[in-house]
Amino acid sequence: MMERNYLICALTGWFSAKQKSLEGGDLKIMIDQRLIESGFPTLGSEKGDAQLLLEMESELLMSVMGRKFNRNDRRKN
């Protein structure tokens, strides 16, 4: 299960970085293709998939927000 989650996270970052205007549906198709090739179930078919996606979204948001605030705080000192 952990290898599958890691692969989903890595593929999300990889595909998003390579194609700036990628839509969610297309991203899911691309991830599903790689999961199938790797012998894993498709995205959305496992119990923890929704939680994984929510956690990825939260981490990304906090990372982006944190960079802005942390950078400004460092410059004030």
Phi, psi and omega per residue, in radians:
M1 nan -0.721 -3.117
M2 -1.131 -0.684 3.121
E3 -1.110 -0.677 3.131
R4 -1.144 -0.793 3.123
N5 -1.072 -0.745 3.115
Y6 -1.080 -0.741 3.129
L7 -1.099 -0.745 3.126
I8 -1.070 -0.796 3.132
C9 -1.095 -0.782 -3.130
A10 -1.135 -0.752 -3.139
L11 -1.164 -0.651 3.107
T12 -1.045 -0.832 3.115
G13 -1.136 -0.762 -3.100
W14 -1.080 -0.936 -3.099
F15 -1.150 -0.675 3.137
S16 -1.150 -0.644 3.128
A17 -1.257 -0.619 -3.093
K18 -1.345 -0.532 -3.086
Q19 -2.255 1.703 -3.027
K20 -1.077 -0.563 -3.082
S21 -1.770 0.464 -3.115
L22 -1.226 2.300 3.112
E23 -1.617 2.766 -3.072
G24 -0.986 -0.749 -3.135
G25 -1.119 -0.714 3.111
D26 -1.183 -0.671 3.101
L27 -1.080 -0.750 3.129
K28 -1.073 -0.751 3.128
I29 -1.074 -0.780 -3.126
M30 -1.135 -0.717 3.112
I31 -1.163 -0.768 3.124
D32 -1.017 -0.718 3.127
Q33 -1.050 -0.770 3.136
R34 -1.205 -0.660 3.101
L35 -1.087 -0.777 3.127
I36 -1.087 -0.778 3.113
E37 -1.043 -0.537 -3.107
S38 -1.570 -0.033 3.112
G39 1.461 0.339 3.128
F40 -1.842 2.750 3.050
P41 -1.169 2.695 -3.111
T42 -1.202 2.836 -3.126
L43 -1.141 2.268 -3.136
G44 1.726 -0.145 -3.104
S45 -1.656 -0.186 3.129
E46 -1.810 2.673 -3.057
K47 -1.022 -0.738 -3.050
G48 -1.552 0.121 -3.061
D49 -1.104 -0.751 -3.139
A50 -1.100 -0.721 3.120
Q51 -1.124 -0.730 3.115
L52 -1.032 -0.811 -3.125
L53 -1.139 -0.687 3.094
L54 -1.124 -0.715 3.118
E55 -1.165 -0.671 3.097
M56 -1.107 -0.752 3.130
E57 -1.096 -0.761 3.137
S58 -1.109 -0.771 3.135
E59 -1.098 -0.723 3.128
L60 -1.122 -0.797 3.138
L61 -1.073 -0.800 3.140
M62 -1.154 -0.610 3.115
S63 -1.134 -0.796 -3.131
V64 -1.166 -0.806 3.140
M65 -1.158 -0.706 -3.123
G66 -1.095 -0.652 3.125
R67 -1.076 -0.764 -3.117
K68 -1.124 -0.892 -3.084
F69 -1.202 -0.762 -3.136
N70 -1.100 -0.713 -3.139
R71 -1.097 -0.799 3.130
N72 -1.121 -0.707 3.121
D73 -1.101 -0.702 -3.132
R74 -1.158 -0.615 -3.108
R75 -1.273 -0.437 3.136
K76 -1.244 -0.478 -3.095
N77 -1.466 nan nan
